[in-house]
Amino acid sequence: MTTLFYKIALVLFLTPQSQKDYTIKYYPIAKICEYIYGVPAEIQLAQALVESGGGRSYISKHSNNHFGIKYYPKAFKGDYFTDRIGCKWRKYDTVIEGYIDHAKFLYYHYKSVCYKPYQEWARLRGYGESCMYWQHIVKVAKDI
């Protein structure tokens, strides 16, 4: 029992060292977001891995924004982080707050695929810089 406690503590409190560690650490919050907002946990985790290297990017380390969501004052009333080149990004007090806001963001913009299997997201267009963005996210999600 004590060994299990230490393993759980390590997963929760240490910085993930690999994609697998990252997905193990944040899967529970992604699953809760899936239940509440309909965004598949695999989609959230895949986006976090693609957008921030699983929380390793400069922006994510300084803003708890693992999804690369930019700050627009009309769309977000919270705080922001300004990067080295002057871009503003949404900033959160915790990574969990970032996951919840990300799920709300996707629910608002992609209701048609919420509460559907993650593979359905491959049909989407837009978001990111490439018309193949969602196909790439779904491909990453398959390995989660």
N, CA, C and O of each residue as an XYZ file, in Angstrom:
576
protein
N       0.820     -1.187      0.000
C       0.000      0.000      0.000
C       0.869      1.257      0.000
O       0.579      2.207     -0.728
N       1.916      1.272      0.798
C       2.811      2.423      0.862
C       3.486      2.658     -0.483
O       3.642      3.803     -0.905
N       3.886      1.588     -1.158
C       4.528      1.705     -2.460
C       3.582      2.361     -3.457
O       4.005      3.218     -4.233
N       2.322      1.976     -3.448
C       1.330      2.577     -4.335
C       1.203      4.069     -4.045
O       1.127      4.874     -4.973
N       1.179      4.436     -2.788
C       1.096      5.850     -2.411
C       2.274      6.633     -2.987
O       2.078      7.715     -3.541
N       3.487      6.107     -2.865
C       4.666      6.796     -3.386
C       4.621      6.921     -4.903
O       5.015      7.952     -5.448
N       4.153      5.899     -5.583
C       4.035      5.964     -7.042
C       3.046      7.047     -7.456
O       3.307      7.810     -8.387
N       1.928      7.112     -6.774
C       0.933      8.139     -7.082
C       1.507      9.529     -6.804
O       1.325     10.446     -7.605
N       2.187      9.685     -5.694
C       2.797     10.972     -5.346
C       3.820     11.389     -6.397
O       3.868     12.560     -6.774
N       4.631     10.463     -6.873
C       5.618     10.777     -7.902
C       4.948     11.257     -9.177
O       5.385     12.234     -9.784
N       3.898     10.578     -9.580
C       3.192     10.956    -10.801
C       2.569     12.343    -10.652
O       2.612     13.136    -11.593
N       2.001     12.645     -9.509
C       1.300     13.907     -9.315
C       2.209     15.110     -9.118
O       1.862     16.218     -9.526
N       3.363     14.909     -8.502
C       4.159     16.057     -8.103
C       5.450     16.270     -8.879
O       6.038     17.347     -8.780
N       5.902     15.317     -9.623
C       7.125     15.492    -10.400
C       6.795     15.930    -11.817
O       5.730     15.609    -12.345
N       7.705     16.655    -12.422
C       7.539     17.046    -13.804
C       7.675     15.810    -14.689
O       8.640     15.056    -14.565
N       6.711     15.604    -15.578
C       6.782     14.431    -16.450
C       8.041     14.455    -17.322
O       8.407     15.496    -17.867
N       8.688     13.314    -17.446
C       9.916     13.215    -18.218
C       9.699     12.656    -19.620
O      10.589     12.747    -20.466
N       8.537     12.084    -19.873
C       8.262     11.506    -21.187
C       6.801     11.745    -21.533
O       6.011     12.161    -20.686
N       6.451     11.477    -22.786
C       5.051     11.601    -23.200
C       4.166     10.666    -22.394
O       3.052     11.028    -22.016
N       4.655      9.480    -22.135
C       3.873      8.525    -21.354
C       3.634      9.058    -19.940
O       2.513      8.991    -19.436
N       4.679      9.587    -19.300
C       4.533     10.168    -17.967
C       3.523     11.317    -17.991
O       2.688     11.442    -17.095
N       3.612     12.148    -19.024
C       2.697     13.281    -19.142
C       1.248     12.797    -19.240
O       0.371     13.297    -18.536
N       1.009     11.838    -20.103
C      -0.362     11.355    -20.266
C      -0.881     10.684    -19.003
O      -2.060     10.814    -18.675
N      -0.027      9.975    -18.297
C      -0.448      9.358    -17.028
C      -0.807     10.442    -16.011
O      -1.799     10.323    -15.293
N      -0.003     11.486    -15.957
C      -0.228     12.541    -14.966
C      -1.521     13.317    -15.237
O      -2.280     13.593    -14.308
N      -1.777     13.668    -16.498
C      -2.907     14.544    -16.803
C      -4.139     13.823    -17.337
O      -5.160     14.460    -17.597
N      -4.060     12.525    -17.500
C      -5.222     11.772    -17.976
C      -6.450     11.967    -17.078
O      -7.547     12.157    -17.603
N      -6.312     11.927    -15.750
C      -7.514     12.092    -14.911
C      -8.245     13.422    -15.139
O      -9.472     13.442    -15.228
N      -7.507     14.523    -15.234
C      -8.179     15.806    -15.454
C      -8.766     15.863    -16.865
O      -9.849     16.417    -17.058
N      -8.070     15.302    -17.847
C      -8.606     15.273    -19.210
C      -9.886     14.434    -19.259
O     -10.823     14.772    -19.983
N      -9.925     13.361    -18.502
C     -11.113     12.502    -18.462
C     -12.292     13.226    -17.809
O     -13.432     13.078    -18.249
N     -12.022     14.002    -16.766
C     -13.086     14.798    -16.141
C     -13.612     15.838    -17.126
O     -14.821     16.046    -17.231
N     -12.704     16.488    -17.844
C     -13.118     17.460    -18.861
C     -13.939     16.788    -19.956
O     -14.892     17.374    -20.470
N     -13.572     15.565    -20.311
C     -14.341     14.822    -21.308
C     -15.774     14.600    -20.815
O     -16.733     14.782    -21.565
N     -15.902     14.216    -19.580
C     -17.222     13.957    -19.005
C     -18.077     15.225    -18.974
O     -19.270     15.177    -19.274
N     -17.475     16.350    -18.615
C     -18.231     17.595    -18.460
C     -18.470     18.304    -19.796
O     -19.578     18.773    -20.055
N     -17.439     18.384    -20.645
C     -17.517     19.181    -21.867
C     -17.558     18.361    -23.152
O     -17.787     18.918    -24.226
N     -17.344     17.067    -23.064
C     -17.430     16.228    -24.253
C     -16.198     16.209    -25.130
O     -16.223     15.632    -26.217
N     -15.121     16.829    -24.679
C     -13.872     16.820    -25.445
C     -13.110     15.563    -25.057
O     -12.733     15.409    -23.896
N     -12.876     14.659    -26.008
C     -12.189     13.411    -25.662
C     -10.839     13.659    -24.980
O     -10.068     14.525    -25.394
N     -10.576     12.891    -23.943
C      -9.308     13.021    -23.216
C      -8.133     12.870    -24.172
O      -7.125     13.563    -24.032
N      -8.255     11.974    -25.139
C      -7.167     11.756    -26.102
C      -6.872     13.019    -26.905
O      -5.715     13.298    -27.222
N      -7.916     13.786    -27.237
C      -7.728     15.025    -27.995
C      -6.991     16.049    -27.152
O      -6.050     16.684    -27.628
N      -7.410     16.218    -25.902
C      -6.730     17.188    -25.042
C      -5.267     16.809    -24.843
O      -4.374     17.647    -24.970
N      -5.036     15.551    -24.534
C      -3.649     15.119    -24.288
C      -2.805     15.243    -25.549
O      -1.652     15.669    -25.479
N      -3.359     14.879    -26.694
C      -2.616     14.995    -27.953
C      -2.296     16.450    -28.254
O      -1.181     16.761    -28.672
N      -3.253     17.343    -28.048
C      -2.978     18.760    -28.284
C      -1.898     19.281    -27.357
O      -1.033     20.047    -27.781
N      -1.938     18.879    -26.113
C      -0.911     19.323    -25.166
C       0.468     18.819    -25.584
O       1.457     19.543    -25.470
N       0.532     17.593    -26.062
C       1.814     17.040    -26.509
C       2.325     17.774    -27.739
O       3.519     18.057    -27.843
N       1.430     18.085    -28.672
C       1.830     18.765    -29.903
C       2.168     20.230    -29.647
O       3.194     20.727    -30.113
N       1.307     20.917    -28.908
C       1.456     22.364    -28.736
C       2.558     22.772    -27.759
O       3.184     23.818    -27.930
N       2.795     21.955    -26.744
C       3.781     22.377    -25.732
C       4.813     21.307    -25.408
O       5.584     21.452    -24.459
N       4.832     20.232    -26.195
C       5.758     19.146    -25.874
C       5.416     18.519    -24.530
O       6.296     18.058    -23.803
N       4.136     18.509    -24.213
C       3.720     17.951    -22.931
C       4.142     18.831    -21.763
O       4.645     18.343    -20.751
N       3.931     20.136    -21.915
C       4.239     21.061    -20.830
C       5.691     21.494    -20.749
O       6.096     22.091    -19.752
N       6.473     21.212    -21.759
C       7.902     21.550    -21.725
C       8.241     22.882    -22.394
O       9.358     23.378    -22.241
N       7.311     23.458    -23.121
C       7.619     24.691    -23.850
C       7.810     25.871    -22.904
O       7.372     25.844    -21.754
N       8.462     26.888    -23.403
C       8.703     28.117    -22.641
C       7.370     28.724    -22.191
O       7.212     29.119    -21.035
N       6.423     28.790    -23.118
C       5.124     29.388    -22.804
C       4.403     28.587    -21.727
O       3.878     29.162    -20.773
N       4.375     27.270    -21.872
C       3.644     26.460    -20.891
C       4.275     26.542    -19.505
O       3.570     26.543    -18.496
N       5.583     26.610    -19.460
C       6.265     26.699    -18.161
C       5.993     28.031    -17.446
O       6.021     28.093    -16.217
N       5.733     29.077    -18.207
C       5.510     30.390    -17.607
C       4.036     30.773    -17.490
O       3.708     31.792    -16.883
N       3.138     29.953    -18.072
C       1.728     30.342    -18.058
C       0.766     29.202    -17.727
O      -0.441     29.422    -17.627
N       1.288     27.986    -17.555
C       0.435     26.802    -17.357
C      -0.535     26.607    -18.514
O      -1.593     25.999    -18.351
N      -0.174     27.123    -19.676
C      -0.983     27.018    -20.893
C      -0.329     25.950    -21.773
O       0.591     26.248    -22.535
N      -0.794     24.731    -21.667
C      -0.205     23.618    -22.412
C      -0.779     23.481    -23.813
O      -0.413     22.559    -24.542
N      -1.679     24.388    -24.203
C      -2.397     24.239    -25.470
C      -2.136     25.358    -26.463
O      -2.689     25.345    -27.562
N      -1.316     26.310    -26.103
C      -0.987     27.388    -27.027
C      -2.176     28.280    -27.358
O      -2.302     28.754    -28.487
N      -3.051     28.512    -26.380
C      -4.198     29.377    -26.631
C      -3.761     30.825    -26.423
O      -3.318     31.214    -25.343
N      -3.898     31.605    -27.487
C      -3.515     33.017    -27.411
C      -4.517     33.805    -26.577
O      -5.661     33.394    -26.381
N      -4.057     34.925    -26.106
C      -4.881     35.804    -25.280
C      -5.528     36.879    -26.145
O      -4.843     37.613    -26.858
N      -6.833     36.961    -26.076
C      -7.597     38.043    -26.689
C      -8.526     38.561    -25.596
O      -9.369     37.812    -25.103
N      -8.388     39.833    -25.206
C      -9.146     40.339    -24.060
C     -10.660     40.216    -24.204
O     -11.356     40.094    -23.196
N     -11.185     40.246    -25.414
C     -12.631     40.107    -25.597
C     -13.093     38.665    -25.395
O     -14.264     38.423    -25.104
N     -12.181     37.715    -25.547
C     -12.550     36.299    -25.447
C     -12.167     35.667    -24.117
O     -12.668     34.595    -23.776
N     -11.283     36.318    -23.360
C     -10.780     35.733    -22.114
C     -10.563     36.835    -21.099
O      -9.830     37.790    -21.355
N     -11.187     36.705    -19.968
C     -11.104     37.743    -18.935
C      -9.986     37.508    -17.931
O      -9.807     38.307    -17.012
N      -9.231     36.425    -18.091
C      -8.164     36.113    -17.149
C      -6.872     36.847    -17.455
O      -6.833     37.787    -18.249
N      -5.831     36.395    -16.807
C      -4.503     36.984    -16.936
C      -3.842     36.504    -18.225
O      -4.326     35.580    -18.877
N      -2.730     37.143    -18.582
C      -1.981     36.715    -19.758
C      -0.488     36.759    -19.485
O      -0.017     37.403    -18.547
N       0.245     36.045    -20.345
C       1.700     35.997    -20.302
C       2.202     36.531    -21.634
O       1.703     36.139    -22.689
N       3.175     37.414    -21.592
C       3.776     37.945    -22.816
C       5.103     37.242    -23.044
O       5.969     37.246    -22.169
N       5.267     36.640    -24.212
C       6.503     35.909    -24.490
C       7.611     36.865    -24.939
O       7.436     38.084    -24.928
N       8.727     36.308    -25.324
C       9.923     37.088    -25.672
C       9.740     37.975    -26.891
O      10.446     38.972    -27.046
N       8.789     37.618    -27.766
C       8.584     38.433    -28.975
C       7.326     39.289    -28.890
O       6.933     39.916    -29.873
N       6.696     39.316    -27.725
C       5.559     40.199    -27.509
C       4.184     39.594    -27.735
O       3.182     40.302    -27.635
N       4.109     38.303    -28.038
C       2.804     37.650    -28.190
C       2.207     37.404    -26.806
O       2.917     37.094    -25.850
N       0.896     37.550    -26.727
C       0.201     37.328    -25.455
C      -0.511     35.975    -25.488
O      -1.149     35.607    -26.475
N      -0.379     35.256    -24.381
C      -0.965     33.923    -24.238
C      -1.803     33.881    -22.975
O      -1.485     34.550    -21.992
N      -2.876     33.095    -22.996
C      -3.668     32.929    -21.785
C      -2.790     32.350    -20.685
O      -1.967     31.467    -20.923
N      -2.983     32.865    -19.485
C      -2.183     32.412    -18.347
C      -3.120     31.895    -17.259
O      -4.169     32.479    -16.986
N      -2.716     30.794    -16.651
C      -3.521     30.152    -15.612
C      -2.687     29.973    -14.348
O      -1.462     29.869    -14.402
N      -3.372     29.939    -13.224
C      -2.677     29.689    -11.953
C      -2.194     28.250    -11.854
O      -1.170     27.977    -11.229
N      -2.934     27.321    -12.474
C      -2.565     25.901    -12.439
C      -2.787     25.279    -13.808
O      -3.540     25.809    -14.625
N      -2.138     24.166    -14.051
C      -2.337     23.422    -15.293
C      -3.780     22.934    -15.371
O      -4.365     22.904    -16.453
N      -4.347     22.557    -14.251
C      -5.734     22.076    -14.239
C      -6.677     23.170    -14.749
O      -7.584     22.881    -15.531
N      -6.480     24.412    -14.323
C      -7.290     25.512    -14.835
C      -7.138     25.633    -16.351
O      -8.106     25.915    -17.058
N      -5.922     25.417    -16.842
C      -5.674     25.457    -18.278
C      -6.432     24.366    -19.016
O      -6.989     24.608    -20.086
N      -6.454     23.164    -18.447
C      -7.197     22.062    -19.065
C      -8.691     22.374    -19.115
O      -9.347     22.130    -20.127
N      -9.217     22.905    -18.038
C     -10.649     23.215    -17.994
C     -10.991     24.299    -19.015
O     -11.976     24.176    -19.744
N     -10.183     25.360    -19.069
C     -10.443     26.429    -20.034
C     -10.311     25.921    -21.469
O     -11.088     26.305    -22.342
N      -9.338     25.070    -21.704
C      -9.155     24.492    -23.036
C     -10.383     23.674    -23.441
O     -10.850     23.773    -24.576
N     -10.902     22.873    -22.522
C     -12.096     22.078    -22.817
C     -13.291     22.987    -23.119
O     -14.063     22.712    -24.037
N     -13.443     24.057    -22.358
C     -14.521     25.012    -22.617
C     -14.348     25.659    -23.996
O     -15.310     25.825    -24.746
N     -13.109     26.017    -24.306
C     -12.777     26.634    -25.590
C     -13.175     25.708    -26.746
O     -13.830     26.135    -27.697
N     -12.774     24.443    -26.651
C     -13.098     23.502    -27.719
C     -14.598     23.225    -27.787
O     -15.159     23.103    -28.875
N     -15.236     23.127    -26.647
C     -16.689     22.910    -26.631
C     -17.403     24.065    -27.329
O     -18.331     23.846    -28.107
N     -16.980     25.267    -27.057
C     -17.597     26.445    -27.668
C     -17.401     26.453    -29.186
O     -18.333     26.771    -29.925
N     -16.210     26.109    -29.654
C     -15.886     26.202    -31.082
C     -16.191     24.933    -31.882
O     -16.341     25.001    -33.102
N     -16.284     23.786    -31.221
C     -16.448     22.515    -31.941
C     -17.523     21.624    -31.330
O     -17.304     20.428    -31.141
N     -18.672     22.197    -31.023
C     -19.764     21.437    -30.403
C     -20.182     20.232    -31.230
O     -20.625     19.227    -30.675
N     -20.049     20.316    -32.542
C     -20.518     19.235    -33.410
C     -19.781     17.914    -33.195
O     -20.307     16.854    -33.533
N     -18.578     17.963    -32.641
C     -17.834     16.724    -32.410
C     -17.644     16.392    -30.931
O     -17.073     15.358    -30.585
N     -18.125     17.272    -30.071
C     -18.040     16.975    -28.640
C     -18.986     15.818    -28.324
O     -20.038     15.664    -28.945
N     -18.589     15.025    -27.358
C     -19.305     13.815    -26.938
C     -19.316     12.747    -28.041
O     -20.179     11.870    -28.061
N     -18.364     12.836    -28.939
C     -18.186     11.818    -29.980
C     -16.776     11.252    -29.862
O     -15.904     11.880    -29.260
N     -16.544     10.068    -30.433
C     -15.195      9.473    -30.362
C     -14.137     10.409    -30.966
O     -14.420     11.179    -31.885
N     -12.927     10.324    -30.432
C     -11.869     11.246    -30.855
C     -11.584     11.177    -32.347
O     -11.131     12.162    -32.930
N     -11.837     10.037    -32.976
C     -11.578      9.891    -34.407
C     -12.424     10.854    -35.245
O     -12.024     11.227    -36.348
N     -13.579     11.254    -34.735
C     -14.465     12.190    -35.437
C     -13.799     13.557    -35.630
O     -14.130     14.291    -36.561
N     -12.869     13.886    -34.751
C     -12.214     15.193    -34.827
C     -11.346     15.325    -36.077
O     -11.003     16.441    -36.466
N     -10.988     14.221    -36.709
C     -10.159     14.261    -37.925
C     -10.903     14.926    -39.087
O     -10.273     15.357    -40.053
N     -12.218     15.012    -39.005
C     -13.006     15.626    -40.079
C     -13.005     17.153    -40.011
O     -13.421     17.814    -40.962
N     -12.546     17.711    -38.906
C     -12.583     19.163    -38.720
C     -11.581     19.875    -39.616
O     -10.559     19.316    -40.014
N     -11.904     21.121    -39.920
C     -11.000     21.997    -40.662
C     -10.752     23.218    -39.792
O     -11.557     23.544    -38.920
N      -9.646     23.883    -40.032
C      -9.344     25.092    -39.284
C      -8.560     24.789    -38.031
O      -8.234     23.634    -37.756
N      -8.260     25.804    -37.283
C      -7.482     25.757    -36.055
C      -6.027     25.513    -36.397
O      -5.709     24.728    -37.290
N      -5.184     26.161    -35.711
C      -3.757     25.996    -35.993
C      -3.413     26.599    -37.349
O      -4.193     27.364    -37.916
N      -2.280     26.259    -37.845
C      -1.793     26.844    -39.088
C      -1.967     25.953    -40.306
O      -1.730     26.395    -41.430
N      -2.369     24.734    -40.110
C      -2.444     23.795    -41.217
C      -3.852     23.255    -41.380
O      -4.565     23.060    -40.396
N      -4.253     23.014    -42.617
C      -5.562     22.397    -42.839
C      -5.531     20.927    -42.409
O      -6.578     20.284    -42.339
N      -4.368     20.401    -42.129
C      -4.224     19.010    -41.683
C      -4.049     18.910    -40.167
O      -3.717     17.844    -39.649
N      -4.272     20.006    -39.466
C      -4.018     20.058    -38.035
C      -4.757     18.958    -37.277
O      -4.140     18.205    -36.523
N      -6.059     18.860    -37.470
C      -6.838     17.892    -36.694
C      -6.497     16.456    -37.058
O      -6.548     15.572    -36.202
N      -6.148     16.212    -38.320
C      -5.711     14.867    -38.695
C      -4.439     14.493    -37.941
O      -4.269     13.353    -37.509
N      -3.556     15.464    -37.792
C      -2.316     15.231    -37.045
C      -2.617     14.964    -35.569
O      -2.044     14.051    -34.975
N      -3.511     15.754    -34.979
C      -3.875     15.569    -33.570
C      -4.478     14.180    -33.362
O      -4.141     13.503    -32.390
N      -5.344     13.757    -34.241
C      -5.962     12.421    -34.119
C      -4.910     11.322    -34.258
O      -4.980     10.302    -33.573
N      -3.943     11.531    -35.138
C      -2.861     10.546    -35.283
C      -2.063     10.427    -33.979
O      -1.725      9.320    -33.560
N      -1.765     11.543    -33.347
C      -1.055     11.526    -32.059
C      -1.938     10.866    -31.003
O      -1.454     10.090    -30.179
N      -3.229     11.173    -31.031
C      -4.175     10.616    -30.046
C      -4.245      9.097    -30.110
O      -4.470      8.445    -29.090
N      -4.057      8.531    -31.286
C      -4.107      7.060    -31.433
C      -3.031      6.362    -30.605
O      -3.190      5.209    -30.204
N      -1.939      7.073    -30.355
C      -0.824      6.477    -29.589
C      -0.947      6.706    -28.092
O      -0.086      6.275    -27.326
N      -1.998      7.374    -27.672
C      -2.173      7.657    -26.236
C      -2.893      6.509    -25.571
O      -3.139      6.550    -24.365
